[in-house]
């Protein structure tokens, strides 16, 4: 057992490690009148990446390079005061990308996350500890028009809201006791709810949620390259 895990932190014991608890933190989205600064928490818009870092891409069924959808980025310093046990890093940027074009209205794209736990290449999650040399990466289409939806501000809060966007969410939408083997004790690192904005409608099946799942051992080791995802619908 790593020395950092104190006995009073124990909420669940497995044969290999201790899972520490963090109360779910709600992400409240709002529109903005001016561009958010580099490194700020944002939903949609364009990601801030280290200078020279390539925008994540994947191969579609025809072998063409396709960009992952940028979902959001989180300034972890904003979550630190709500994470007394240090479940997440307390500085840096955590950025989420996923194959979810289908759920934004591009119904011709069938290469998407479904109701079974996905492969690791269906999502990309990056942790950037050092954010001092980052730049916004803007994708444009064949007509030189930015591809991203309008960015929205993210406020980390414990207040109630109509939408269930959460960090370290409870498995409220899961209809069974645990995830399928071998992911039984994996945690919901991020949950994105179906929602609408001025230029988008995001609908996960039937007003469901997208959950990014992480192995607690990977979370403790600050490894985010094995994150998987699942869509749960009501």
N, C-alpha and C positions, 0 to 999 in steps of 0.2 A: 504494500500500500504506500503510495507516495506520501512523503512527510507533510506535504501541503494540505492533505486531507485530514482535518481534525475530526475527532469522533462526533462532536456536536453538529457537524455538517451532514452527517449521514441521513439520507432519506430513503435509499434503496441499496441493497447489497447484492452484488453478483459474485460469482466465484473469482473474478479477476480484478475488479476495481470498484470504487465507490462512486456513486452518482450524487453529485451535489445539486442542490435545488436553487433555482432562481425564480422568483415570482414573474409570471408573464408580464411583459411590458407592451402596452398598446402603442401602435404607430398611428398617429392622427394625421391625415393628409389634408392639405389646403393648397389653393392656387396662389401663385405669386405674381406680383406686378413687375418685378425686375429679376434678372438672373441671379441665382444663388451663387455664393462664392465657391471657389475651388475647395474641395474636401468637405463641403457641407452635406448633411444627410439629404437625399432626394429620392423621389419616386419618379420613374420615367425620366425623360430628358436624356442627357448624354453622360456617360461615365467619366469620372476623373481617373486616369491611369498614369503610372509612372512614365516619365518621358522615355520613349523608345519601346514601350510595352505594346505588343500587338493586340488589337481588339480580338476577343475570342471568336473563333469560327468553328464550324463543323461541316462534314460532308453529307449532302443529302443523298437520296437513293440513286440519283443520276451521277453522283460523284462530284457535284459542284460545291464550291465553298459558299456557305450560308452563315450569316452572322447570328449568334445567339441574341435573343431579346434581352436588352438590359432592363432589369426589373427595378432595382434600387441599390443605393449605397447608404451605409450607416456610419456616421461619425461616432466611434465607440466611446469617446469621452463623454458624450451626452447620455450614455447608458450607465456610466460608471457609478453614479450616485444611487442607482436602483439595483446595483449588483454588488452587494457587500461581500459576498463570498468569492468574487473573482471568477465566476463561471466563464465569462467572456474576457478577452483582453480589454484593458481600460484605456487604450489609446490606439490610434490608427483608424483605418477604413476597412469595412467589410462590404464587399461588392457581390451582387447576385445577378446571374445570367441564367436563362433557361430557354428551352424549346417550347414556347407557348404562342407562336404566331396563330395557331388555330383558334385559340381562345380569345384573340383580339379581333376576330372577324375574318381572318385569312383562311377560309374553309378549304381551300385547295391544298393547304399544307397539312398533310396527315401525319408528319413525323413529329409527334407531340407526346407529352407526358399524359398517362392515363390513370386508371383506377388501381393499377398494380405498382408496386415500388419500382422505380425506374432504374436504368443503368446509370453508372457514374457519368457517362458522357452526355446525358440529357440535361445536365445542369453544370454550371461552372460557378464556384464561389472562391473569391480571392481575398486574402487578408494582407493588407499593405500596412506594415507597422510604421514605416517612414513615409510621411505624406508631404515632405518639403519640396519635392521636385515632381509635381504632377501636372498634367494638362488634360483638358477636356477633349475627348475624342468624338468627333461628329461624323456619323455615317450619312452619306448622301445617295440618292437614287440616280438613275440614268439621266434625269432632268436636272441634276444638281440641287435637288430639294432635300432638306434634312428628313431622315426617315423616322426619327424618334417622336413620340407623343410629347406634348408640352410637359415640362417638368413640374413637379409638385413638391411642396415643402413637407418634410416629415417632422412631427413633434413627438418625442418620446414621453409618454404619460401613463399614469395609473388610472386615469379617469375613464368613465364609461363612454362608449361610442356606438353608433349604429353599425359600424363595419368592424370585422374581426381580423384586422391586421395586427400581428403580434410577433415579438421576439420571444423565443423560448415558450411557445404556446402550449397549453394543455390540449390533449387529443380529443377535444369536444366533438368534432365531426366524425370521429372513428366509431363505427358501429360494432366493433369487436374489441375484446379485452386488450390484446396486444397486436403489434405488427407481426407480419408473417415471419417465420424462421428464415434466416438467422438474424433478423433485425428487431427481436422482441423488445429490447430496452432502449432502442434508438430514440433520441429526443427531437422535438420539432424546433429546429434552429430559427426558422422564420416561417410565418404563415401569412399568405396574401389572400384576401377575401375577394370575391366577385364585386366589382364596383364600376361606376361610370364617371366620366369627366367631360370636359368641354369638347374633346376631340377623340374620345375612346369609349368603348364599352368592353369590359373585361368580364367574361362569363365562363367560369369553370364548370362545364357540364350544365348542371341545373342550379345555378346560384351557389356553387360550392366553393371550396378553398384549395389553394395550392400550398402544400407543406414541403419545406426543405428539411430533410432528415439527416441527423448526424450521429455517429457512434460516440457515446460518451467518452471513450478512451481517446478518440481523435480530437474531441473538443478540449479535453484536458491537455493534450499535447499541442494544441493550436494548429492542428492539421485540418484543412478544409477541402482537400482534393478528392475526398471519397464521399462527399455529400451526394445523397440521392433525393428523389422527390416523388410525390404521389398527389393525385387530385382526388379529393373526397367531396362527394356531393350529397346534399340533403334530399 
